Amino acid sequence: MKFTFVILALAFGNGAMAQNNNLKLDPKIRQSNLSSVPFVALMDITPSRNAKMPHRYNHQEVVSYLQDHTRTQYAQVQSALQNQRLAKSELNIIGVQYISASFSGVATKKGLEAIANIPNVTKIYMDVKVAHDPVTKSAAVFPARGEYPYDLKDMKVDQMRAAHPDYLGKGVVIGSVDTGVDGKHPALQGKIKLFYDARKHAVGDAVDYDEHGTHTAGTMVGTNPNGPMGMAPEAQLMVAGALGSLSEALEGMQFMLDPDKNPNTNDQPRAVNNSWNSGGASDQEPFYRAIAAWEAANVMPVWSAGNAGPKPGTITTPHEHPLTYAMAATQEDGKITSFSSRGPGKYKGQETQKPDAGAPGKNIISSVPGGKFVSMSGTSMSSPHATGATAILFQIKSDLNPAAVRKILSDTAANVDANGNPSPSKAWNATYGFGKLDMNAAVNMALAVRHRAESPTLGLVESLIKTPEMISVDQIMDLLGDQEALNPYKSNIAIPSWM
């Protein structure tokens, strides 16, 4: 879909903004002393009367729906503004993001008043900074040549590869929204399928504006001349360098939804890693919409849980969304790290079972720009392990959807209690989620599903792969806020029909 991005030189009447319109403004905007404010404005997501509802996990239908809906909403915005007479500098709409039914730009107070008075504009945010979770780093200390590093051993990747040496993610594309990636790094050469630079608003040469994105990329798909390193070294990675602002992050997320801008082609990554947080935003609605759009379009959202631990309830935003697969970080002894955020999450006033699982996140050796390797620590390092794990499962059975993958990963995770001790039963806890990732068990479960072998949860996983019912836009973008529906693992039995 192509939107017409118009620089609007529009006018709006004088006078104080009505109270209800003033409430649309982010408090950060109301408190700002800037003469021109970068903003992101959300539009209404109520479906039109004649809208054809998409089926969940039908990528073409969901993307087309979101594009058509946003096109209709944005046309109303243009119509409401076209008769106004503002100087060119007072309102500059730079981009439209259909993944969140939003548009962004720069506006003066008068321009913001014009936008706020448009009936189908629901909220206007300051376009705040978005950044990766803080990490610590140290020199890389490699294991003996040819040996597996502790993180891959902890997840039994060594055992899995011994039994199934061909399961390396071949033929699968996964994604990363991060600071970028050094596509010339020896560990990543030939593995970066596409790079989108949100600063330049264009596809181009793969560069990293930091080093964080290159490190997470190495954990997903990297190779190491000293020995094993990446979870899925034969998978390809699609990267968006988009950690600059709220609008850039949305732009990067939208790129992952439909890289070639043709919803009829299934060129999207199967899962996307997100080792970042949006704590500067006044609320998370733009990202909630984008996360739910990803999941509805058959793209699995994998996220770090955050580095705000060890106190309870420290999951950082927007990782609390029920449809993220949020990862806690463990260390060399298999126990949780002190920095790993603890659950539960808080989503629109309701508790969510976050984190979903744990994976190694301390002293993880991976690539950084310039052909180098370093050791980093953070939940930023744990989530790429889970994203890489999805590539293996998609290689085994390509028609898995996000609900089925999260079910396999969580059900096969090693059971531990809140203290990290082995547990005889599967139960969520606020420290490790449903347990610690076990790739050997996950692969065996995926193979059972592929071959229809006997398995305790075979029927449940298969039910998640069936064609879902049609869903409305509020289910795509808001998913009703029904906690039981959003967390099927609470009962571990009942799966909502729309899943």
N, C-alpha and C positions, 0 to 999 in steps of 0.2 A: 504494500500500500504506500502511496506517495501522498503526503500532506503538502499543501502549499504553505510554506513558511513565509509569512508576510510581516514586514516591518510596519507596524501600525502607527500612523501619525493621526491620532484620534483625540477626540475631545470629550470632556465630561463636565457636567454642571458644577457650579460652585456650591459651597455650603457644607455643613457637618454631615458626616456619614451617619445614616440611620443606625440605631443600636444593633439591630439584628445583623446588619451588614458588617458592622464593626467586629462582631463576634466571629466573623469568618476569618479575621486576620490573626495570624500567629502572634502570640505575645511578643516574640522576638522582633517582629516587624513593628509592632506598636511602640516598643521601647527603643527602636533604632533611631540614631541621629543621622543616618546616611541620607544624602539627597536623592540618590537612586538606589533602590533595593533589589538585589537579585531574588527572584521568587519562583515558587512552584505552586500552581493552582490546580486543585482537584475539581473535576466536574461530576455531575450526577451519574450514578450507575443504575438508576431505575430503568429496566428494560422498556423499550417502546412497545406499544400495543401489538404491533404486527411483527415483532422480532421473532426470528426462528432460533430457538434455543439449541445450543450445541450439545453434543454428547461429551461427557467427561473422557479424557484421554484420547479424543479425536483431535489431533493437532490442527488439521486443516480447519475444522469447524470452529474450534475455540479461537484460533488466531483471527480467522475471518470475522467472527462475531465481535471480538474486541476491537478490531479495526473499524468495522462498520459502525459500531456503537460510538466510538470516539469521534469518528468523522461527523456523525450526526450531531453530537454534543458540541463539537468545536465549531460547526457551522452556525449554531445558535449564538456562540460567543462572538463570532465575526459579525453576525447580523446585528447583535445588540450594540456593537461598537462602531459600525460603519458610518453612522451619522454624527459621530462625535468629532470634535475639533481640538485635538491636543497637538502640541509641538512634537516633532518626531522623537525628541529626546525623552519624552514623558512616558512612553510605553513602547517597548521593543519586545515582541514575542519571538523568541528564538527557536523553540522546538515544541513538538507535540509528542507525548508519550502514550501510545494506546495501551501499553501494558498496565498502566495505572489510571487511564482516563484523565490525563493531566496535560497541562502545557506550562512552559517555563519561559522566563525572560528577565528583563530589568524594567523597573517602573519607579516613577516618582510617587509622592503621596497622592497626587491627583490621578495618576494612572492606576494606582491601587484602588482608589475609590471607584473608578470606572469598572474595574474588574469585579469588585465586591458587590456592585449593584446588579450584576448579571444574575438572573434567577437560578440558572443551572450551575453556577460556580458555588461549590460547597465549602471550600476552605482554601486559604492562601498562606503558604509557608515561606519563611525565610529559607533561601537556598543555602543551607548550612554545610559545613565541612563533614565529609564522611571519611573515616580512616580505618585502617586495620587495627586489630587488638594489639596492645603493646606486647613486645616479645623481648627476650634476652638472648644474647648470642655469645658463643665462645669458639675456640679453635676446634676444627673437626678432628676427632681421634678415631680413625678408621679401625674396624676389626681386622684380624688377619686376612690376608688376601684370599678372596673366594668365600669367606664366611659371611653369614647373614648378620646384619646389625640387630641389636636387641629388639627394636621395634617390630621388625618383620617376624622374628622368633616369637615374640609375645603374642602376635596374632596368628601364629601357626602357619604363616605363609610358607615357611620352609617345608613343613610337612605336606601342605597342599601341593606345592610344586614338585615335590618328590613323587607324589602319586599322579599328578596331572601336569607335566612339564609344559604343555601347550597352552595352559590357561594364563595368558599374559595380557589379555584385553584386546587381542588382534581384531581389527574391523570395527571397533567401538570408538565413538567420539564422545568425550566428556568435556566439561567446560570449567572456566575459572573467571570470576570477577574479582580483580585484585589490582595491584599497583602496575601491572603489566607483566612482561616476561622477556628475558634475554634469549631471543630465538637463535642466537649464534653460539650459545653455551654448548660445549661438547656433549653434555649430559642430555641436551634437549634437541639437538640438531635433527631435522626431519620429522619432529614430533608435533610441531606447532602447525595445526591445520589452517588457522585463520587468526588474525589479530585485529581487534577493533580498538582504536585510540579515541576515547571519549573527549579528550582535550581538542582533538582535531576533527571530531565528528566523522571519522572516515576509517576504512580498512587500510592498513599499511604495514610497514615493517615492524616486526615484534621488538619492542623496547620496554624496559622496566624503568619507571620513574623513581623507583626505590630499590629494594632488593627482595622485599617480602614476597612478591608474586613469583619470582624465579625460584625461590625456596619452596613454596607450596607446590609449584609445578613439578619440581624434581621429585617430591614425595609421591605425586600421582603417577608420572610417566617416565621419570628420569632413569638414566643408566649411569653407572659408576665404574670407571676402569678398575677400581679395586675390588669390586664385587657387587652383589645385589643392593639396590637402593629403592627404586620406585615400585609402587604396588602393581601397576599395570604397564610395564615398559613397552608393550607393543600397541597400546591404545594411542589415539591422537588427541591433542588438546586444543580446544578453541578458547582463546583468551580475550577478555575485555579489560584494557587498562582504564579503569573507571572510578578509582578511589580519589576523587577530588571534591565533589559536592553531591548534594542530594540529587540534583538533576542529572549529573554525570553518571551516578550509580544507577539511576533508573534507565538511562540511555544504554548503559552496558547490559543491564538485565534484559532490556527489550531486544538488543542485538542477539542475545542467546536464544530468545524465543523464536526468532525468524531471521537467521543470518543473511539469507539471500533476498529478503523482502518479498518472497513468494510463498504464501501459506500452503500452496499445493505441493511443495516439495518438503520432504521430511529431512531437512538438513540440520535440524537443531541437535545440540548435545543431549545425551540421555540423562545426565546429571550434571549439576554445576556446583563447584566448590565456592564457598563464601567465608573467608577468614577475616571478617570485618564486622564493625558495628556501626549503628546509626544513632549513637547516644546524644548527638547534638540536636536532633529534631524534637520539636515540641510534642509530637505524638507520631505514631508509626503507620498511620493509615496508608500513605503512599507505598510503603514497602509491604504492608499486609496485602494490598491489592496485587502487587507484582509477584509476591510469593505464591499466592493462590492462583494467579494466572499461569505461572510456570507449571504448577502441579496439575492444574486442569488440562494443560496442553501436553502432558506426558513428559515433563522435564522435572527431575527430582531435585528439590532444593536441599543441599547439604550445607550445614553451617557449623561454625565453632560455637561453643556454649558461652565463651567469654572468659576473661582472666580476672574476675572480680571476687574470687573465693578468698577464704574458705567459708564465709558466713552463708547461711541458708537464704534462698530467695535472691540470689545474685546473678541470675541469668541475664546477660546483656541483650539489648535490643538490636534487631527485631527477631532474635533467635527464639523468643517465646512463642512465636506463631505455631499453632498445632501441626502444620504441615511441613515445617522444617525438620530435617534430621540433624539434631544438634548434638555435637560431640564434646564430651568431657575429655580431659587429658590425664593420662597415667604416666608413671615414671619407670625407671629401670627395675625396681622391685615389684612392679605390677600394681602398686598402690596409687591412689589418686594424688595428684600434685596439690600443693597448698594453694596455688593460684587459680585452679580450675573452678569456674563458677558452679555453684550448687543450685539445685532446684528448690521448689517448683518454679516454673515460669508464671508470669501473670499476663494473660491475654484478655483485654477488655473486661477486666474485673474477675476473670475466672482463672483458676489454676490450670496449668498445663504440665504434662509429664515431660519436663525437660531437665536434664539432658536425656537423649534417647539411649545413648550407649557411651562407652569409653574406649579410647584408643591411645597409644603412646603419643605424648606431646612434649616430653622433656628431653633435651639433648638429642634432637633429631638431626642427623647429618643429611644435608641436601645442597643443591646448587645455589649460587648467588652470581650476579653479573660479573663478567670478566673471566669466565672459565674457572672460577674458584668454588670451593665447598666450605661451608661453615656449619656449626651446630647451633640450632635455635630451640628455644623453649617457649611454649604457649599453646593454648587451644587452637591457635592458627595452624599449628603443626599436627594436631590430632584429626581435624576434619578432612584434610587431603587423603588420609589413610582410608577413611570411609568412602570418599568419592572415587578413589582408585579401586576400592573393593566393588563398587557398583559395576565398573567396567568388566570385571571378571564375570559377574552374574549375568550381565547383558550379553557377553560372549557366549555363555552357556545356553541361555534362552532369551532370544532377542525380543519376544513379545511380553516380557515382564513390564509392568507399569510401576510407578513410584510406590503405590500402596503395597504391591507384592514384594518389592525389593526391601522396603523397610520392615515388612513382616518377616522375611527370611533373615535379614541381618539381626533383628532384635530377638527372634525366637531361637536363633542358634548362638547368640552371644553367651559367653561363659557366665553362669549364674554366680553373682557375688552379693553379699549383704552390704550395708552402708559402710562397714569397716573394711571392705575389700576381701573378706574371707569367703571361701567357697560356700555356696548355698545349695541345698537340695532342690529348691523349687524356683520357678521363674516369677519374680516380683519386681516391680519398679521401685527404685529408691532414688532419693534426690541427689546422690553423689555419683553413682555409676549408671543411672538409668536402668535399662534392662540387662546390663552386664557389659562385659568386655568383648570386643569383636573377636570372633574366631573364624578365620577364613576357611579352615579345613572343614568345619561343620557347615558353614554357609554354602560352600561349593557342593558338598554332599546333598544338602537340601535342594539346591537348584537342580542338581542332576536328577534327584528323585521326582521333582516336578516335571522336568523335561521327559523323563522316561515313564512317568505315571507309575512309579514304584510306590510301595506301601510306605507311608510316612504319617506321623501323628498330625501334622498340620497340612498335609497335601491338599485335601479338599478345600481348606480355608484359603490357601495361597491360590489355588486354581480359581476359586470364586472371585478373587480380586482381579484376575486377568480377563474375566468375561466382559463383554461390551456393556458399559454402564448406561444408565438411563440418561435422558436429557436433563440438563441442569440449567438453572436460571443464572443471570449475571450476578445476583447477590450470593449465590452459592460459589461461583467462580471467584469472586473478589472478596467475599466476606464469609462464605461457608457457614452462614446462619448463626454462628456463635453457639451452636449446640455442643456442649462439652462432651456428652456421651458419644455423639456422632463423630466429633473431631478426634477423640481418643479411643479408637476401637479396642486398644489393648487393656483398657480399664477392666472390661469383663473378660477379654481374651477369647470371647465366643461369638457374641453378636456383632456382625458387620452390617452397617447401614446399607440398605438396598442401593443407594446412589453411589456407593463406592465400588 
